[in-house]
Amino acid sequence: MVSAPGGLMSQTGNMDFETVIGLEVHLQLKTQTKIFCGCRNVFGSEANANVCPVCLGLPGSLPVLNRQVLLDGIKVGLALNCDINRFVKFDRKNYYYPDLPKGYQISQYDFPIAKKGWLEFPCEGRSKRVGITRAHLEEDAGKLIHDDRLNCTLVDYNRTGTPLVEIVSEPDMHSPQEAYDYLTALKLTLSYLNVSDCDMEKGSLRCDANVSIRPVGQTKLGTKAELKNMNSFSAVKRAVEHEVERQTRLVLSGGQVVQETLLWDDAQSITVPMRSKEDAHDYRYFPEPDLVPFTLTAAEVESVQIGLPELPSAKLGRIRQSYGINEYDATILIQDRSLADFFEDCARLYSDYKNICNWINVAVLKEIRSRKVGLADLPLKPETLAALIQRVDDGTISNLVGKDILSGLVDSGKSVDTVIAEQGLAQISDDAALEKVLDEVIAANPKTVAEVKAGKTAAMGFFVGQAMKKMQGKANPKKLNEMLTRRFQNG
Amino acid sequence: MIDKKTVYYVAALARLRIEDAEAERFARNLDDILQYIDKLNKLDVDGVRPTSHVLAVENVYRDDKVLPSLSPEEAFSFAVEQHERHYKVPKVIE
C-alpha cells in the first residue's frame, strides 16, 4: 500500500492506493541447439556464426521442434505446480522488426504448455503465494546494435531461435519487495531444474513488470504500465517503486494512467516511454501452419514429473527436520543444489550436523567465492572435509589451523593427515612442554600476573597468546587455558 | 462493414503500401470474406473436432543434436548490406 505523497494530499483528501504487480519472466533454455533448427545454442559466439536458413527465416525453410525444449517446458511447468496441456500447438505472433527476420515470432497463444500454477516463498516474515497464469514456449529474437556513427542498425541473428519459456504471473504482488522476493524464489526453483543458466547479466533470465495502482478496496484493476529493460532483480524493485510513485502522483493530481510500455533507465532512475511498436500490439495471432500439433501422453508427463529434483522449499524443510539445522543456515545451504548435496554427503560421514553446516557456510563458501567457481568445480571431497573437522575435534590441530589448511587441501588434493604431517601442524598437547612455556611467559610478565591476581581474569588470554607465539601457534589452546586457570586458582 | 480506414490499418501492420483505389477494392474483398466467415459461424459444428492443422500428422520432433550452420560467405551472400559480420539495416529507433 502506498500513501499519497504528502504535498499532494490536500488537493484530493487522504487517499490510499494499493499497488498491483504482475511479472513476465523470459527464461532461455540451455539446450544444445535452437528451438526449431540444429544451430548451436551458445552465448558469446562471433556475430552470425550460428545461423541457418530456418533461423534466418529464408523462404522455403521449415522449422522442426527440438524435443528437449518441449520436455524442459514441461519440467518448468510442473516445478511451478502448473497443469500441463497435453495438446500442444504453436502460433504466429506477427510484428515487423529487424530482430525478427521472419516478420513473426513462433510462440504459443491459446494452448500454452503449462497453466494455472503457483509459487510459494518466504516474504517479509510470512509465506506468500503467487499464482502462475501460464508458461509457454517461444523463440528468442536477434540482437540489435544501434550504431550512431554509421547511422544504421546492425543485426546479429545468433540469438534468434534460442528456446524461451515465458512465465507469466498473476497480478498477485502488492509491493516492490514482494516482486523482488518472487523473482528470487523463482530463480532458485528454476536453477534446481538445470534447464537454464538463469543469468540476468547474460540475458538468460529477463523480467518485465506490469504495474498498476487502485484505490484501496476497489476490486477492478487499474490501467497498467509495462516496464521493460531492467537488468537485475534490484533494478526491477527500483523501477516498480518509481512507477508506483509516478502513477500515484499522476492520479492524485487529477491525471489518468495510460496503458503504455516504459523503458527503465537505471543510471538516471527514470522511465522513458517506448516510441516504437506503438500500434504493433495488434499481433494477429494465428495457428503456425509450418508446425503440426503435438500430443503428450499421460506417461510422458508422468516421467518428467518423476525425474524432477527435490525443489528448494521441500529441501529446506527436510534439511531442517532431518538434521536439526536452523532456518538461517539451511537457507544458505539450499541456495545451491550442489551445496546442499555436499552437506548431506558430509553428514553421512560425520554426525555433528551443525558443525558441518558452520564449516560449509563459512569456510567452504569462502573458498568458492575467492575462486569464483561453483561448488561443482571446487575439488573438495566430502571425505576430506569430514576428516578435517574430525582432526580439529580430536585436538590434533587447532580450529584456526584447520581453517587455514582448507585452501591448501583444495589445491593439493592431499589427505588431511598428510598435510598435517608434512607441514608439522599437529598441536603440542604434551603437558611438560606446555607447562615449561607457561613458566617462561609468566616469569617474563609480572605486571600481567598482578592484574590477573587482582581479578582481571581476561588478562589470562595474554599468556595464551604469548605461549602460542613461542610454540609457533602449535600449542593446544584448550590445554593452555586449563593449565592457567588451575595455576591462578591455586594462587 | 470493412472501411478503408481498416484496410489502411491492416496494410500498415503488414508493411504494405496501397493506393486509394486498391483500398476500396480490398475493403470489398475483405468484406466478402468476413461475410463468408459469418456464414460458417452459423453452422452447427457440434461433434466436429476442432482443426488446428490441415495435415493429419502430429508429433514431428527433432533430437537436440547440433547440425552445421551456414558459413559467413553463405550467410551474407544475400545480405543487401553488411558490416563486420553483421547485417546492416536502416536505423530503427528504440
Interface residues (C-beta under 8 A of the other chain):
Chain A: T31 Q32 T33 C37 G38 C39 R40 E46 A47 N48 A49 N50 V51 C52 P53 L56 L58 V64 L65 N66 R67 Q68 V69 L70 K89 N94 Y96 Y97 P98 L144 I145 H146 D147 L150 N151 C152 T153 L154 V155 D156 Y157 L263 M274 R275 S276 D279 A280 D282 R284 P287 P289 L291 V292 P293 F294 T295
Chain B: Y9 A12 L13 R15 S52 H53 V54 L55 V57 E58 N59 V60 Y61 R62 D63 D64 K65 V66 L67 P68 S69 L70 P72 A75 F76 F78 E81 H83 E84 R85 H86 Y87 K88 V89 P90 K91 V92 I93 E94
